[in-house]
Amino acid sequence: MRTLTLPGGARVAVVAAQWRDAFAVVTRGRVQLELRDGAPGPVLGRDACFWLRDTGVRALRNPDRRTATVRIHTPDNEPWRNDMTSGNDTAVAAGPVAGRTGHRFRRLAGTGLLATLAAVLATTLAAALARALGVDFAIPDGGERIPLGGFAVVTGFFSVVGVVLAAALLRWSARPAARFGWTAGTLTAISLVPPFLVGADAATVAALVGLHLVAAAVMIPALARSLRAG
């Protein structure tokens, strides 16, 4: 019996010959199974039992910040190789993961910046077109008009909030793309409520709702794709 220690964010490759008849139990923290194609697999919590023979799992990963441990049971006649339980080797395995994680954050930041610029441009142009078609954007009806620059500022601010949310999920969630899609979709739905409460005319309300959807249509797919690629 051996204990495999995975510091926060660490990853250990699964060597088929070593795991052939091994039975494992998560004794601390959480462990995520990384599938053969690199896609994230299920996350196993404390006391979860598993074996990896012929499963197509290529690595074990700790998706959290705190250390996780896995107790590994093997037949007496097939001793477990010590290199998988060595603290030094585990630290070495975590190094490439940290590098890849940094690359994923940089890629997400780059994607977020481009998507934010695209969302600002799209909503500003859409607002200008709506104004040209007669939408006055007066809030409340007959009151002060929203300037075009106001759409750019608001879109840019909430787009950056979306990027920060995506980065947080990339760091702390085992399924960042799915969680981001659900969270961003929910927040977008909530954001469609205020235009109906500000006392504007029907054309302005419809235009404001449309602008929210334009920004969401630019930001959400771009960030979700970046998270899935990670």
C-alpha positions as CSV (number, residue, x, y, z in Angstrom):
1,M,0.0,0.0,0.0
2,R,1.3,3.4,-1.0
3,T,0.1,7.0,-0.7
4,L,0.3,9.4,-3.6
5,T,0.4,13.1,-2.6
6,L,-0.8,15.7,-5.0
7,P,-0.2,19.4,-4.0
8,G,-2.7,22.0,-5.3
9,G,-2.8,22.0,-9.1
10,A,-0.4,19.1,-9.4
11,R,-0.7,16.5,-12.1
12,V,0.7,12.9,-12.3
13,A,0.6,10.9,-15.4
14,V,-0.9,7.4,-15.2
15,V,1.5,4.7,-16.4
16,A,-0.7,1.8,-17.5
17,A,1.8,-0.9,-16.3
18,Q,1.9,0.6,-12.8
19,W,-1.9,1.0,-12.4
20,R,-2.8,-2.3,-14.0
21,D,-4.1,-4.0,-10.8
22,A,-4.1,-1.0,-8.5
23,F,-7.1,0.0,-6.5
24,A,-7.1,3.5,-5.2
25,V,-9.1,5.5,-2.5
26,V,-9.1,9.3,-2.2
27,T,-8.3,10.0,1.4
28,R,-8.0,13.8,1.3
29,G,-9.2,16.6,-0.9
30,R,-10.4,16.0,-4.5
31,V,-8.8,14.3,-7.5
32,Q,-9.8,14.8,-11.1
33,L,-9.4,12.1,-13.8
34,E,-7.9,13.5,-17.0
35,L,-9.2,11.5,-20.0
36,R,-7.1,10.2,-22.9
37,D,-7.9,13.1,-25.2
38,G,-7.0,15.6,-22.5
39,A,-10.6,16.5,-21.6
40,P,-11.4,16.9,-17.9
41,G,-13.1,13.8,-16.5
42,P,-15.0,13.3,-13.3
43,V,-13.9,14.8,-10.0
44,L,-13.6,12.3,-7.1
45,G,-14.1,13.4,-3.5
46,R,-12.9,12.0,-0.3
47,D,-13.5,8.2,0.2
48,A,-14.2,7.7,-3.5
49,C,-12.7,4.5,-4.8
50,F,-11.5,3.8,-8.3
51,W,-9.2,1.7,-10.5
52,L,-7.8,2.8,-13.8
53,R,-7.2,-0.4,-15.8
54,D,-8.5,-0.1,-19.4
55,T,-10.3,3.2,-18.5
56,G,-8.5,5.5,-20.9
57,V,-7.5,7.8,-18.1
58,R,-4.1,9.3,-18.7
59,A,-3.4,11.4,-15.6
60,L,-4.6,12.4,-12.1
61,R,-4.9,16.0,-11.3
62,N,-5.7,18.0,-8.2
63,P,-8.1,20.7,-9.2
64,D,-8.0,22.5,-5.9
65,R,-5.5,24.6,-3.9
66,R,-5.2,22.3,-1.0
67,T,-3.2,19.0,-1.1
68,A,-5.0,15.8,-2.0
69,T,-3.9,12.3,-1.2
70,V,-4.7,8.9,-2.8
71,R,-4.1,5.6,-1.0
72,I,-3.1,3.0,-3.6
73,H,-3.5,-0.7,-3.0
74,T,-1.6,-3.2,-5.1
75,P,-1.2,-7.0,-4.9
76,D,1.8,-8.1,-2.8
77,N,3.5,-9.7,-5.7
78,E,3.3,-6.5,-7.8
79,P,4.9,-3.7,-5.7
80,W,4.2,-0.1,-6.6
81,R,7.2,1.8,-8.0
82,N,8.5,4.4,-5.6
83,D,8.8,7.1,-8.2
84,M,5.1,7.7,-8.2
85,T,5.0,8.3,-4.5
86,S,8.1,10.4,-4.2
87,G,7.5,13.9,-3.0
88,N,10.3,15.2,-5.3
89,D,8.8,13.5,-8.4
90,T,5.3,14.9,-7.5
91,A,6.7,18.4,-7.3
92,V,8.4,17.9,-10.7
93,A,5.1,16.7,-12.2
94,A,3.4,19.9,-10.9
95,G,5.9,22.1,-12.7
96,P,4.6,21.6,-16.3
97,V,1.1,22.0,-15.0
98,A,1.9,25.4,-13.5
99,G,3.4,26.4,-16.8
100,R,0.4,25.2,-18.8
101,T,-1.9,27.0,-16.3
102,G,0.0,30.2,-16.8
103,H,-0.4,29.8,-20.5
104,R,-4.1,29.2,-20.2
105,F,-4.5,32.4,-18.2
106,R,-2.6,34.4,-20.7
107,R,-4.6,32.9,-23.6
108,L,-7.8,33.7,-21.7
109,A,-6.7,37.3,-21.0
110,G,-5.8,37.8,-24.6
111,T,-9.2,36.3,-25.8
112,G,-11.0,38.4,-23.2
113,L,-9.3,41.6,-24.3
114,L,-10.2,41.0,-28.0
115,A,-13.7,40.0,-27.1
116,T,-14.2,43.1,-24.9
117,L,-13.0,45.4,-27.7
118,A,-15.3,43.6,-30.2
119,A,-18.3,43.8,-27.8
120,V,-17.7,47.5,-27.2
121,L,-17.5,48.2,-30.9
122,A,-20.6,46.0,-31.7
123,T,-22.8,47.6,-29.0
124,T,-21.7,51.1,-29.8
125,L,-22.4,50.6,-33.6
126,A,-25.8,48.9,-32.8
127,A,-26.7,51.8,-30.5
128,A,-25.8,54.3,-33.2
129,L,-27.9,52.4,-35.7
130,A,-30.8,52.3,-33.3
131,R,-30.5,56.0,-32.7
132,A,-30.5,56.6,-36.5
133,L,-33.7,54.6,-36.7
134,G,-35.4,56.9,-34.2
135,V,-34.7,55.3,-30.8
136,D,-34.0,58.2,-28.4
137,F,-32.6,56.2,-25.4
138,A,-34.2,58.7,-23.0
139,I,-34.5,57.4,-19.4
140,P,-37.1,57.8,-18.2
141,D,-39.3,58.6,-21.2
142,G,-38.7,62.2,-22.1
143,G,-35.7,62.4,-19.7
144,E,-32.0,62.5,-20.3
145,R,-30.6,60.5,-23.2
146,I,-27.9,58.0,-22.9
147,P,-24.8,59.1,-24.9
148,L,-23.1,56.6,-27.2
149,G,-20.0,56.8,-25.1
150,G,-22.1,55.5,-22.2
151,F,-22.8,52.2,-24.0
152,A,-19.1,51.7,-24.6
153,V,-18.2,52.3,-21.0
154,V,-20.9,50.0,-19.6
155,T,-20.2,47.3,-22.1
156,G,-16.5,47.5,-21.4
157,F,-16.9,47.3,-17.6
158,F,-19.2,44.3,-17.6
159,S,-17.1,42.6,-20.2
160,V,-14.1,42.9,-18.0
161,V,-16.2,41.5,-15.1
162,G,-16.9,38.5,-17.4
163,V,-13.2,37.9,-18.0
164,V,-12.5,38.1,-14.3
165,L,-15.3,35.5,-13.7
166,A,-13.9,33.2,-16.4
167,A,-10.4,33.5,-14.9
168,A,-11.7,32.6,-11.4
169,L,-13.5,29.6,-12.7
170,L,-10.4,28.5,-14.7
171,R,-8.5,28.6,-11.4
172,W,-10.9,27.0,-9.0
173,S,-13.5,25.0,-11.0
174,A,-13.0,21.5,-12.3
175,R,-15.4,22.3,-15.2
176,P,-14.7,26.0,-15.9
177,A,-16.4,26.2,-19.4
178,A,-19.6,24.6,-18.3
179,R,-19.8,26.6,-15.1
180,F,-19.0,29.8,-17.0
181,G,-21.7,29.2,-19.6
182,W,-24.3,28.6,-16.9
183,T,-23.3,31.5,-14.8
184,A,-22.9,34.0,-17.7
185,G,-26.2,32.9,-19.1
186,T,-27.9,33.4,-15.8
187,L,-26.4,36.9,-15.3
188,T,-27.4,37.8,-18.9
189,A,-31.0,36.9,-18.2
190,I,-30.9,39.0,-15.0
191,S,-29.5,41.9,-16.9
192,L,-32.5,41.9,-19.2
193,V,-34.8,42.9,-16.3
194,P,-33.6,46.5,-15.5
195,P,-34.5,48.0,-19.0
196,F,-38.2,47.2,-18.2
197,L,-38.0,49.1,-14.9
198,V,-36.5,52.4,-15.9
199,G,-39.6,54.0,-17.3
200,A,-38.4,54.3,-20.9
201,D,-40.6,53.9,-24.0
202,A,-41.0,50.6,-25.7
203,A,-38.5,51.3,-28.5
204,T,-35.8,52.2,-26.0
205,V,-36.5,49.1,-23.8
206,A,-36.3,46.8,-26.9
207,A,-33.1,48.4,-28.0
208,L,-31.5,48.1,-24.5
209,V,-32.5,44.5,-24.3
210,G,-31.0,43.9,-27.8
211,L,-27.7,45.6,-26.8
212,H,-27.4,43.4,-23.8
213,L,-27.8,40.3,-26.0
214,V,-25.3,41.7,-28.6
215,A,-22.6,42.0,-25.9
216,A,-23.4,38.6,-24.5
217,A,-23.3,37.0,-27.9
218,V,-19.8,38.3,-28.4
219,M,-18.4,37.7,-24.9
220,I,-19.8,34.4,-23.7
221,P,-18.9,32.1,-26.7
222,A,-15.4,33.6,-27.0
223,L,-14.6,33.0,-23.3
224,A,-16.3,29.6,-23.2
225,R,-14.2,28.5,-26.2
226,S,-11.0,29.7,-24.5
227,L,-12.0,27.8,-21.3
228,R,-12.7,24.6,-23.2
229,A,-9.5,24.9,-25.1
230,G,-7.7,25.0,-21.7
